[in-house]
Amino acid sequence: MTTETPARTSDKLELVPSALLPEGYLVRASRWVDPSTRMRELLDTEPFLFGPGVYDPQGAELAMYYGFKAVYFSGYSFAIGHLGTTDMDLYSGPEIADGARRTISALRKFQLTMAVGDPEKGTPPKHLEIPPLVVDMDGGYGNLFNVQRTTELYVTAGVAAAHLEDQVLPKRCGHIGGKALIAADEMIGKLRMARAVAEDLGRPDFVVIARTDGVSAIDAPEKARGIELAIERALRYLDTGIPDLVWCEFPTSEREPVERFADQVRRRFPEARFAFNWSSSFKWFNDPDPITFVQLGQLGYRFLFITLGAQHAMAHGLSTLLQGMSEKQEQAYIELQRREWEKDADLPSKSHHFFSGVPYHQVVGEAFGGSRLGSKFQ
């Protein structure tokens, strides 16, 4: 069987064969669409594009399973999951690039796994789209030559988009005090380098997001502070024509600064598009009128994400299980299994086979030969 030629984006819903599947099994033709091109299509056609914040391959696979059209690979979540520490540049560019690479590889493998289903159990194939992965690049982990190396790692890994921020290094989480900004010219040099690397590698659609922490920075070369500084920085970055989106990190869930930022920037750049962190740092449940994803999309915030969404969900779920087992031992785990296996519960976590690819390995092993898997699933 021959490998298919790269798909046109207009053919993305078509099902086609793959060299990595036995005859008769199909995947989405979008498997061969550049992920950055796919993300640009989504930004152009969706009211907003939401990417759940994850930090590992399985979290990204779950987002893909439930049909999310993008995935956000969070730096803060990666710091917690990879090092058990806070978001202060304590990991390096190659470390997070490798995490992103492994995640993209897992999504491509998961598409194949789901395209096989589970023949032994009568589970039919499920044809999933691979969501573009947006990855945190912090402040580039150094000067513009560090940005050069990191961008090359991201682009060659298949990352669809990355965001760079204008903090002095080592950077801080957007909701930690004491932030300082580098000069706007230095930030522009980093943005220019990211764009140049993508173009040099033949990936001109690579999406570059410029982030500013101007709202809550306590030190910057400019006289302006607060929202005025953030607006000034956003305009400087957009003046270059480099960033595809601008992200202003807001310290609270208040609507007024969010609306004001979009309004002021769009007075000069009417077509400007923004990214927005619907941050888990904010107590949205205490907000009497939290801003919605739809409202943000109408303001021009086209890429939305919750940075620590998966981290909070994982910690909550595991904490609940461990608290239960500390009191009821095996009965707490039995309760978890009962919830997983409830009738009509669409929870792929109930079988690790989907994530480890056991049915896929069996079917492909038998078709290709030499796998030593035998004729039955283990």
TORLUM-713611 format. One record per residue: y, z, x of N, C-alpha, C, O, CB in turn; residue in one letter. Coordinates in steps of 0.02 Angstrom, whole numbers, plus 50000, padded with zeros to 5 digits. Each point is the difference from the previous one (the first is absolute). Glycine has a CB too. Layout:
N
YZXYZXYZXYZXYZXa/...
END
This chain:
378
499405000050043500605000049957500625000050044500035003750049499365002449859m/501094989850076500604999450041500535004949976500025002049942499724986050081t/500705013950023500555004449984500544996149963500164994350019499605012950082t/500524995749846500514996749961500654999550040500155004250043499325000149852e/500924990650091500664999350030500465005149968499875002249944499954985650080t/500735014250010500465004849971500244997849931500164994249990500195009150125p/499685001549839500184998449932500754999149992500405003250034498605003049927a/501194989449994500704999749980500145005949955499555002349964500484985150046r/500595015249991500165005849959499914998649926499845004649962500964999150125t/499294990049892499914998449930499275000449978499865000349940501144992350068s/498545007550041499295000349985499725007150005499405000950001500504987550041d/500545016649962499785006650020499505003349952499625004350020501474996950036k/498914996749880499545002949952499334996349998499535002249967501445001649966l/498984990750102499394996250002499465003850039500155003450049500514985949944e/498725010249983499445003050035499664994850044499854994549977499995013949929l/500054993450157499724995250048499475003650042499985006150002501114987450002v/498475002750028499495003050044500315002350065500554998050019498584994649930p/500515011750085500195002450066499414999650047499435000849979501435006949971s/499274991050113499464999750050499665006850008499455000450027501164990550032a/499725014449919499725006850007499635002349938499835005949994501094996750084l/498954992749875499625001749941499434995049992500074994250018500965010849927l/498404997350028499464995349985500224995049946500485001249964498675007550068p/500494985949964500154994949950499985002949930499565003949983499974987350093e/500975006949884500035002449931500505005649989500195001349943498644995450046g/501385006650064500505005349994500694997250019500064995850045499075013049982y/501394993649939500674997250008500525005550011499895005749982499784984649946l/500895007850101500575004550009500644996349978499994993949990499435012250106v/501124997749897500644997049985500234995450057499935001750059500375008349870r/499974984350052500264995450051500595003050038500154997950056499484992549874a/500705014650041500565003250033499795003850063500425002450038500144998649851s/498794999550122499765003250062500304996750061500095003250052498834999849890r/501244990650053500264996250057500754998749996500274996050038498614998849973w/501465008449942500734999549996500305005150047499795005850001500164990149878v/500555002150159500355004850044500255005849957500344999049950500014991750130d/499485015649940500205005749959500765000649992500235002549948498745003350090p/501414992150012500735000349993500244994949949500465001449961499635002450158s/499614990449880500164994949950499845002749930500394999149953499394991650130t/499655012649911499815002949936500505005349979500195000349941498604997550085r/501445006450020500485005149982500664997049978500315002349952499145005550128m/500774987049954500624996749980499944997049929500475000449961499774997050159r/499194999849864499884997549932500075005649949500324999149948498914992150098e/500485014449969500025005749954500715002649993500215001749944498615001250087l/501554997550023500695002349996500434995349959500475002149967499405003250144l/499954988349890500384995049963499824999749926500404997949959499674995650145d/499325008749879499764999049932499895006449960499994999849938499484990150104t/500465015849991499885006349965500665003749987500464999650041498405001250012e/501205002849891500605004049989500105005250055500575001650018499294996849859p/499595004150149499995004350059499294999850027499534998649963501415009049992f/499004993950108499355000250034499885007250023500385002650040499704985149998l/499405015449935499855006950018499415000350048499484996849988500975007249902f/499624999850163499465001050047499835007450007500415003850026499944985950035g/499075012549917499815007050009499995001850074499774996050041499545003649853p/500935006250123500005002250070499335002750021499755004949972501464997850017g/498484994150061499345002150025500055000950075500514998650031498894995349876v/500055008550123500005001250072499334998450032499905001350059500965007449924y/498674988649978499354998450028499684994349961500244998349945499615013750094d/499624985049987499694994349967499755001449929500104995949955499595000250157p/499995009749877499725001249934500555000649947499924997749944499115008150110q/501534997449964500555000449953500264993149981500154998749942500165012450106g/499744984550001500224993149987499504996349956500194996249956500435003750154a/498735001349902499494996849959500045002249928499924996049954499355003450146e/500875007049889500085002449931500594996749966499964998149941499525012850092l/501094988550003500584996749971499824992749983500214997549947500565010050120a/498864989349976499784993149987499534999749940500064995549959500065001850164m/499425007449873499525000149944500365000549933499794996749952499375008850123y/501374998549922500365000949937500554994949989500425000849955499315011350053y/500284982750033500434994349986500725000550023500414995949978498875002549928g/500895006350137500695000350025500134994050045499584998050040500425014749953f/500584984449999500164993650032500275000850070500104995050035500115000449854k/499915010750133500215001450069499765007050018499855004049956501174988350034a/498955009050074499825006750025500495001850055500174995950043498595002449928v/501465008050027500475002550051499635004750047499715005049978501274993949942y/499034999650145499675004150050500525004850029500424998150041498734992849987f/500835015249949500525005050013499945003150069499465002250020500585000049858s/500524998050158500025003250065499905007549996499635002950039501114988150000g/499605012249913499945007349994499275001849981499725004750027501504996249938y/498504995349987499305001249982499534999050059499525003750009500744992849873s/499894998350158499594998650059500065005850049499505001950032500654985749952f/500455015250024500105005750045499575005949978499695003450041501484992749985a/498825005249908499615005549974499254998550007499625004250024501304998649895i/498874991150061499294998450001499734998850070499415001250012500744994049876g/500285002350158499774998250067500065005750049499585001050043500754987249933h/500225015650017500135005450048500075006949968500005005150035500554986550035l/499505008649864500115006549968500685002850016500075006150009498724996049994g/501724993650000500665002350020500534996749957499844996049956499765005750161t/501034999849896500554997349961500224993350027499734997550050500635014149923t/500134985549994500224993250015500595000250049500584999649979499034996549906d/500245004550179500525000450051499824995950062500105002350056500215009249901m/499414982550032499824995550055499495003050048500044998850060501114996349930d/498395008849985499505003050043499394995650011499575001550041500825009549919l/499574983650003499494994850014500374993950027500604999449992498615005049916y/500424991150123500314994150031499924993849956499625000049952500155005050161s/500604989849905499954993749964499294997249999499764998149947501414999650085g/498495001950026499314997449999499535004049957499524997349973500684998350140p/499925011049880499555004049958500064998149927499504998949967500605010550115e/500514990149892500084998249929499824992749990499754998149947501145010650039i/499254987050064499804993049994499254999349994499754995949961501265000750105a/498625007549971499274999849995499775002449932499534997349972500385004550151d/500435003449850499835002349933500114994649948499604999149955500705012450080g/500254984849972500154994549954499484994450009499774997149951501465005750052a/498594995650059499514994850013499335001649968499694995849967500885001550141r/499215008949900499365002049971500034999849923499514998449967500265008950134r/500814994449872500084999949927499974993049973499674998849949501025011550058t/499654985050025499984993049978499294997250006499774996549956501445002050079i/498465003150019499314997850009499565002849944499564996549974500615002950150s/499955006949857499615003149947500134996649933499534999149960500505011850102a/500594987249924500154996649937499654993349996499754998149947501365007750050l/498884990650059499654993650000499255000949990499684996149965501214999250111r/498835009849954499295001549991499875002449929499494998249970500405004650153k/500565001249850499915002649932500004994449949499645000249950500915010550085f/499864984249977500004994349955499314996749999499754998249946501474999950075q/498475001250037499334997150004499495004649966499564997649963500754996650144l/499755012249905499545004949970500024999649924499484999849968500675007750132t/500464992549873500064999949927499804993249971499794999649942501125008850067m/499154986350031499804993349977499244999449992499764995449966501264999950090a/498615009249975499275000249994499795004449941499494998649968500404999450156v/500505007349862499785004849950499405003950026499955001450059500474991149849g/499145009350047499395003550020499424996949961499835002449945500805008550080d/499064983950003499474996449963499445004549977499734999149945500554990950121p/499525014949974499445004349983500145004149937499555001249960500144999450160e/500955001449871500185004249943500304995949943500215002849949499985006750129k/499854983949931500274995849947500765000349995500284998049949498675003649991g/501385000850113500745000250000500264993150019499864997650055500145014849975t/500394984449926500224993250014500544999950055500315005150014499434991749867p/500374997550149500544999350049500685001649969500114999049940499224992450121p/501135011149980500695001349979500454996550050499975001450060499735010049886k/500704983950030500394995850045500715002850007500424999249955498904990750012h/500805013350088500635003550013500464996050044499784996250043499625014649944l/501254990150002500514997350045500115004950057499965006149990500604987749915e/499575003750154500175004350057500755001249998500394995350007498645000350063i/501195010749919500725001349997500324999750069499705002350048500115004849851p/500794990250106500355000250065500155007150020500175004349958500334984550018p/499445012650089500105006750026500695000450033500174996150044498595005449974l/501645003449960500655001450028499935006250043499755005149977500874989749924v/499605004850162499875005450047500655002950029500464996450017498454998250011v/501105011949976500555003750031500024998550075499495000350034500405008949879d/500704989250113500094999150072500495005150028500214999550058499534988349930m/500455017149971500475005250022500614996750035500294995349973498755013050040d/501144994250045500564997150036499794995050053500394998350044500235012149935g/498754987450017499744995250048499675003250060499764996550045501114995849919g/499115014450038499665003850053500304998950069499655000650051499314998649881y/501684999250071500334999050064500574995049993500314999649947498635003150113g/501204993549992500544995149997499754993449970499454999749973501095005650128n/499854989449904499814993849967499374996950030499674996049966501525002250007l/498635003550088499384997450029499395003849974499454997249997501184999350105f/499465009849879499485003449964499914996949931499444999449974500815011350089n/500314987449906499974996449936499634993550008499604998049957501485007350007v/499044991350091499664993650013499245001050001499634996449967501364999650099q/498785009149971499285001150005499715002149932499484997449980500675005950140r/500195001349846499745002549937499984994549947499514999449963500925011950065t/500104984649969500014994649951499434995150014499684997649953501565003650035t/498634997350075499454995550017499345002949976499584996449973501064999450126e/499275010749910499385003249977499944999649924499464998749974500575009050125l/500524993549866500004999749927499854993049975499564998949958501265010650040y/499544985750029499944993149976499294997450012499704997049955501525001150067v/498525003050038499334997450015499455003749961499454997449992500964999450122t/499755009249862499525003749959499994997549928499535001649963500655008350110a/500324986249907500034997649931500445004249955499964999449939498934996350077g/501545008550014500485003949961500504995149966500224995250031499665014850048v/500294991449858500454995649963500735001650012500424995550000498705003349914a/501035007650096500705002150007500035006550038499515003850002500794990549890a/500275007050138500115006350035500735002049992500444995849992498645001750091a/501045009149919500705002249997500185003750065499615003850028500324997149846h/500674997950146500305003250059500585004349977500374998149954499304992350121l/500415015449956500555004449980500485001150057499844998950059499415006749859e/501354996750065500545000350049500135007050028500575001750018499934988849922d/498985013650064500075006750027499955000150077499684995750030499855008849864q/500805000450135499895001650070499285002550009499755003749958501494999150059v/498444995150037499315002050012499985006450043500425000950043499214987149948l/499875016349997499494999649949500285001049930500405004649988498774999550096p/500634991649870500265000249932499745006149963499565003650024500514983949976k/500215013649941499775005349956499834997149932500274994749981500445013850081r/498864994849901499894998149931500674999649964500465003850015498395001649987c/501204990049951500634999149964500235006049963500585000349980499124988150010g/499865016549999500205006049963499985006350043499935005649974499644989049922h/500505004450170500075005550046500714999850027500264994650015498505005350017i/501565005849975500695000250023500084998350074499514999950037500705008649875g/500414990350108500164998950070499944992950023499914998850060499715012549958g/500414983849937499924993050019500644997250031500555001749979498604996949929k/500754997250142500554996550033499844992650002499424998150003500885012150066a/500224985649930499914992849998500184996950067500475002050034499774998049844l/499364994850141500184995950057500584995449979500174999649941498645000850105i/501504996350002500534995349984499724994249957499434998050008501185005050100a/499814994549848499784994549957499804993950042499524996549982501235007749928a/499604994550144499834994350043499305000750030499634995150006501585003550020d/498605007649992499335001150027499484998849946499474997050014500985011350068e/499684994049858499544998849945499944992549985499444997549988500865013749964m/500254985350050499974992849988499594996550053499644995349985501495005349960i/498925001650117499594997250053499265001049986499604995550013501315006750068g/498905003649892499305001249983499784995549942499454997250002500665014750037k/500314987449911499844995649945499924992850023499544996449980501085011249943l/499834990250121499974993250026499354998950039499704994749996501565005050010r/498535005450032499394999450038499394999449954499564996050012500975010650081m/499454997549854499444999749954499954993149969499454997249995500675015049980a/500444985050004499994993349971499794994850051499614995549984501295008049937r/499354997050140499834995150052499265000150016499704994750010501455006550037a/498555004749957499285000550015499594996549945499544996250015500665014750047v/499974990549875499634997049945500054992350002499514996549990500715013849941a/500384987250082500084992850003499634997050060499704994749994501415006549950e/498915002250112499654997650059499254999749989499654995750028501255008950044d/498844999949887499285000249986499814995449942499435000049978500555011750064l/500494984449934499854995549945499955003349933499684997449954499744995750127g/500915012849911499995003649937500725001049975500235005749994498695000150039r/501434988749952500715000749980500105003749934500555002349987499664987250074p/499265011149898500075003549937499955007650006500105003549951499434986549995d/500325012450114499945007350010500625003449972500564998250016498745000150088f/500595006749854500545003349963500275005850041499645004650018499864992049872v/501155003150126500335005250039500445004249954500424997449964499574995350140v/499905013849898500385004749958500425004550046499735003250045499384996649864i/501545000350079500455004250040500145006549961500244999849944500294990050111a/499315015849976500125006549968500595003450034500074999950061498725001249908r/501635002049990500535004250026499945007149973499865001049941500894989050069t/499365014850034500015007149981500725002649998500125005950010498744995750040d/501614993849938500705001850002500215005349951500465003950014499744984850023g/499485011749905500225004749948499995007250025500465003849988499114988349925v/499905009750122499925007150021500065001050075499855005550024499434996149877s/500924993250137500075000950072500595004650016500524999749968499004988850051a/500385015850031500545004650020500384997350060500525002750017498825006849939i/500404985250075500334997250059499904992450001499454997649988500385013250077d/500714985649948499994992750004500634997850036500495003650000498824995449893a/500684995050137500604997550035500604998849954500575000450022498664994450060p/500635003749854500554998749953500335006449975499735005450006499674984249960e/501205009650007500355005749970499725001749931499995005849980501044991050084k/498754998149901499755001049931499385004450001499625000150049500854988849916a/499425014649980499405004049991499764999349928500364997549957500025010750132r/499004993949899499735000049933499884992949974499834995550039500755015249940g/499514988449956499854993649969500434994450028499784994350004499895011849893i/500954995550123500444994950028499704997250066500044994050012500965011749935e/498724998650093499694997850063499394995749985499894994950032500535015450027l/499184991749892499414996249982500184993049976499684995150018499735015649953a/501114988949988500224993449976500264995850058499854994150004500445011049884i/500114997950156500264996450058499434997350043500024994350022501015012949977e/498474996950013499434997850040499624994349965499824995150032500085016650017r/499984989049888499634994849963500364993450004499694994850010499865013949913a/501114991450070500394993850004499974997050070499954993950007500815010449903l/499274999850141499944997650069499334996450011499974994750030500785014750009r/498724993749936499344997150010499914993549962499734995250026499825016449992y/500694988349920499944994049960500444994350026499844994249992499905012949910l/500814994750131500444994950030499634995750050500184994250010500785013649974d/498524994950048499634996250050499544994949970499794995350034500265014650039t/499784990849863499534995549968499285001450018499554996249982501334995450018g/498995014050035499325001450024499575003749948499464997649983501005002850132i/499765005449859499545003749956499914996749932500464997249972499895013250086p/499034990049917499854997449934500155005249946500164998249944498964994450106d/500835013649969500175005549956500355005450041499915000550061499114997049862l/501395006650042500315005850032499765006249963499995000249938501034993050098v/498805011850002499785006449972500505005450020500115001250060498664995349944w/501535006549947500425005950012499595006149981499785000649943501304992950036c/498835011150067499635006149986500485005149968500505001950030498704996050066e/500645004149842500425004849963499705007050005499395000849999500974990049922f/500075014350085499745006850009499825003649935499695005350002500994995150100p/499524996849841499855003149936499804994649950500034994050015500785015550008t/498994992649917499804995349948500594998049956499904996849948498965008150054s/501744997050016500584998449958500074992449990499884996150046500695014349996e/499634987649898500084993049985500634997050030499994994450026499395007749869r/501165001650103500654997150017500024996950069500244994350006500275014249921e/499254994750126500014996750065499574993750003500184995250033500025015950018p/499244989049914499554994249999500364994149967499974994450025499025013249970v/501334993749950500374994749964500614997750040500144994050003499475010849887e/500734999950139500614998250038499834995850061500344995150014500195015549946r/498954991350076499804996250059499854992749981500254995450032499285015150020f/500064988549897499834993249979500614996149977500084994250018498795009949949a/501564999149995500604996649975500464998050057500244994350001499675012349893d/500224997850152500484998550054499734994650047500384995750021500045016149972q/498944988550023499724995050045499984993249966500144994950032499185014050024v/500524991049880499944993649965500684996849984500034994249981498905010049971r/501604999550056500664996949992500124994850054500344995049989500095015649957r/499304990750114500074995150053499384995450004500064994150015500675014050048r/498684994849924499384996150003499665000449931499565004249990500314998150136f/500334993449828499745000449931499254999449995499705002649952501364992650012p/498625001550084499284999049997499625005150043499394999450009500814988549970e/500155017150046499675004950043499445003549962500055001549941501025000250123a/498384999649973499435003649971499885006350041500115000250060499384989049897r/500285015950008499945006650031499285002649995499624998049956501595004350018f/498635002350071499385003949996500195007149979500555002350017498874990550072a/500145010549877500155006849976499405004550007499454998349977501394997149942f/499265010350112499495005150008500055004949941500445004349998499594994650128n/499525000349825499975004649943499645006350026499415001249986500574989349925w/500395013350128499705004850046499675005949966500255002749950500614994050129s/498575005249947499655006049977500365006350022499825005549979499104988350024s/501595005650040500405005950020500435002549942500225005750000499794990150118s/500124999849833500415001949943499575002849945499454997549988501394993650042f/499395014149936499635003049945500174996149936500395002349958499625009250098k/499684982749939500154995649943499845003449934500324998549949499454991650124w/499745014349926499815003349938500545004749975499995002049941498824997150093f/501675002650009500565004249979500614995949980500495002749975499095006250100n/500394984649937500564995649985499984998349926499504997249976500514998050142d/500515006349844499994998549928499994992649983499794998149945500815012550038p/499614985250064500024992849987499874996250065500454996750026500375005049879d/498574998650121499854996850064500084992449996499804997049950499415012350077p/501074987850024500094992750001499324996750001499555002150037501574999050022i/498804993649902499354996849993499944994050047500504997650027499455006249853t/499444994050130499894994150041500364993949970500304996050036498585008650002f/501084994749896500334994349966500755000250012500304994850014498795005149899v/501215005950080500725000650011500194998450072500514996850012499545011849898q/499544993650137500134998450070499964992550012500424997150035499135014149998l/499954985649937499944992850007500624996349974500224995150029498555006149962g/501505001249954500604996949971500615000950045500464995949997499075006249890q/500475003150154500565001150047499934996050064500464999750041499655011749912l/499314985450056499894996150061499525003250049499874997350054501254998349932g/498605010249995499505003350043499334996849984499675001749951500985009450053y/499154984150038499444995749983499345002350030499474998349975501334992450016r/499225013250063499395002950027500055007549996500445003150029499394987150049f/499705012849884500005007149987499355003150026499484996750001501255001649897l/499325007950123499405003350028500095007549997500565002549996499224987650080f/499675013549927500005007350005499645001550066499394999550004500615002549868i/500384999950178499735000450068499385004450004499504998150030501655000050013t/498885007849929499475004950008499545000549939499675005149990501085001250087l/499254988549882499605000249939499265001550012499725004549970501084987649980g/498895004150095499285001050013499885006850033499495003249986500364984450025a/500605014550033499905006350035500005005849950499585004550004500974990750099q/499925004749850500035005349949499384999849955499715005149983501554994550020h/498544994349977499424999349956499375002450035499605003649970500954986849971a/499355007550121499415002150038499995007550009499495003349987500494985750072m/500595013949962500025007150013499895004049935499675005250001501114992850095a/499494999549849499915003449936499274999849978499715005149980501464991949987h/498524997050038499304999449979499535004150044499565003449974500704985349984g/499835010950107499565003850045500135007549994499525003950002500464986450076l/500645011749914500155007149991499675002749937499735005549999501374992950060s/498934997649888499685002149937499255000950009499715004849976501184989249959t/498795001250100499285000650012499845006050043499555003849984500354983850007l/500475013450064499855005550046500135006849967499625004750011500674987850085l/500245008049865500125006349964499435001549952499775005749994501464992550016q/498544996549956499445000949953499365002050036499645004449976500894987349949g/499335005150132499385001650036500035006950032499485003150010500364984750011m/500755014649994500055006850028499815005249949499825005650017501084990550060s/499145002149859499835004749947499324998549969499625004649984501604996749993e/498634992250014499394998249962499504996050041499514997449972501195002649926k/499404999450166499554996550045499834993049974500444996049984499085015150052q/499824987449958499794993249982500224998049930500064994049987498975007550088e/501105003349881500184998349931500674996249998500104995749956499285014450004q/501074991550086500644996550001499904992650018500354995749974500235015050058a/498964988050013499874993050018499644996449943500124994049988499825009150134y/499635000449844499674997049942500524998049948499944994849967499025012050055i/501544997449969500544998449953500384993850021500184995849959499935016450013e/500004987150094500334994050025499574993849984500264995049976500295011750116l/498814993749922499564994349986499994998449925499994994149981499315008950118q/500715002149860500004998849928500624996249979499964995549957499385015050026r/501244991150046500614996449984499974992850026500224995349966500435015550037r/499074988450057499954993250028499554995549958500144994149992500055010850121e/499284998049860499504996049965500075000249924499534998149964499715004050132w/501335000149880500124999849928499954992849975500184995450035500565014849973e/499024989049931499944993349971500684996550000500505002949980498535001049949k/500974989950092500604995750002500515002250052500554997150002499265000749878d/500035007050162500475002050053499984994750056499474998950030500385013549943a/500714984350039500034994750050500215003050067500574999350022499714992049890d/499255012150120500145003650062499524997650055499435002350003500995007849932l/499804985350107499554997550052499795005350049499524999050038501014990049950p/499835016750013499825005350047499335003149985499725003550042501494998749973s/498514996649925499365003249984499434997250041499475003250006500954998749879k/499684992350145499494997250045500344997850065500444995649999498845000749902s/500525006650154500284998050064499784993050020500264997150047499775014849986h/499484985449930499744993350017500544994750000499994995450041498915008049912h/501574997149999500524994949997500455000250061500224994850024499765005949852f/500155005350150500455000650057499644998550066500314997450047500365011049889f/498704993350067499634998450062499684993149997499764997550051500035014749963s/500204984749927499764993149994499254999250002499754995050024501295001850029g/498595008149921499274999750003499734993849964499594996450030500385016149977v/500234986149930499734994049968500184993650037499604995450006500475010549885p/500554993750134500224994150038499574999150062499764994550014501425007049943y/498715004050080499604999550061499294997649984499714996150037500985013150014h/499044993349893499324998149983499964992549982499564996550025500235015149934q/500674986149998499984993149978500134995250058499644995050008500755008649878v/500114997950155500164995650056499455000450053499824995050030501415006549947v/498515004550035499465000850049499394995849982499704996850043500715014649981g/499414988749912499424996149978500144992550006499564996150018500125013249904e/500954988650062500184992950002500064997450071499804994350015500785007249876a/499705002650153500124997750068499405001150046499904996450049501325006049934f/498395002750001499415001550040500165004450060500575000150024498944989149940g/499985014350061500085003950061500355006749991500225002950049499814986550009g/500035013149879500375006249990499565006250005500255005550009500534988249919s/498565005450065499525005550000500115004849942499795005850002500154993250122r/500394998749823500135004449943499415000249952499965004449957501254993150054l/498334997949996499444999849952500214996749935500534996949997499005013550054g/500064990349898500134996549937500285004549945500154997649946498944994750085s/500975014149983500265004649950500585004050028500045001350060498834999549888k/501585001150008500565004250020499735006850021499525002649971501274991249952f/499545009150127499805006750022500395005249961499915006050011499814989650104q/
END
